[in-house]
Amino acid sequence: MKKNVTRLISIILCAALLFAWAYTAAIAQKASEENTLKLISYNVSGLPIEGKKQGSAGSSGKKKARVVGEYLNALELDIIGVQEDFNFHKHIAAKMCDYPYKTVHSGGVPAGDGLNIFSRRGIFNVERVGWNEASGVLSGSNDRLAPKGFIYAVMEIADGVYIDYYLLHADAGRDEGSIEARADNYRQLASHVNAREHDRALIMLGDFNGSFSRAIGDDLYGNLVAVVGLTDVWAELHNGGNHEYGDGSDWNPTYEEKIDRIMYKNGGGIEFTPLSFEYTIFVDEDGHTHTDHMAALSTLSYTIKDPPDNTQELKTEEPIGRFKMFAKQTRAVGRDLWLILTNLKELFD
């Protein structure tokens, strides 16, 4: 009888220990799953232009935008940053039902900057900043005809835990004026980051229109990455952590870099670790792409060590009324007409 009681107690203790172990493992696994951010940067080619130049294979802008929205919504991401989201924004947004937080659309061409965020995490204090320098009206990728720049926002990635978020679209083109403008874009962005009041961790993504190995003078590394102390996820995972091209002798990536990028910086008690990075192309049933860009897709894990209190007032965006948007569009059309008339010489340069 005594042996049976002892055996029963042993069985109960073992069962209790197994239950405690399983419960602890489940909690740890849950925490591990929750402490990740899945991100994408995608130039959706939302200009009011049909045809292969914009990657649409002749499909209408509205149809293409709805399909792109369906693709993005199905990916189950945490934060989505898009560029060139101009004239067909509402058709993309209509399909993004799994993302309760969205930036207020700044307008179509030529008034809007084409930048928008769709998120499952709270978005606060959205600030849209135009570039100080842009190149080209009728040449150099026509960057002066749209107010490109970057979005800065504060994001709540966990209860009471905040990071800074940057989404950008840099000046395009490889002509001398575009290269100089893009270099200035990088310097302007670096100055904004380094002037922040709070030393929070940050994520930066977008269409940089530049790469580390494309040594043409814009110097993505020297003008931005090194100045801010950023880590590029592609470089970390596919280039041995090497961001500086130099003379190219030590440059041996395992995966080709593109101009769309995802970067981060640790700080404020938050530490990121990159888990994955890839470029992906969304295609229709006929194999046609929907934009002229590949999407940059990444997963970051993060640990929360000792985040400081956020003393900054948090505000959500106010919608733009119809009259205000109409006035904004009208001013932008007038501005562009004047730019075109006064820069006709670019057609002959």
Secondary structure, DSSP 8 states (H G I E B T S, - for coil): -HHHHHHHHHHHHHHHHHHHHHHHHHHHHHHHHHSEEEEEEEE---SS--SGGGT-TT--HHHHHHHHHHHHHHT--SEEEEES--TTHHHHHTT-TT--EE-----STTT----EEEESSEEEEEEEEE-S----SSSGGGGGGTT-EEEEEEEEEETTEEEEEEEEE----SSHHHHHHHHHHHHHHHHHHHT-SS---EEEEEE-S--SS--SS--HIIIIIHHHT-EEHHHHHHSTT----TTSTT---SS---SEEEEEE-BTTEEEEEEEEEEE--B-TTS-BSSSS-EEEEEEEEEES------S---------HHHHHHHHHHHHHHHHHHHHHTGGGGT-
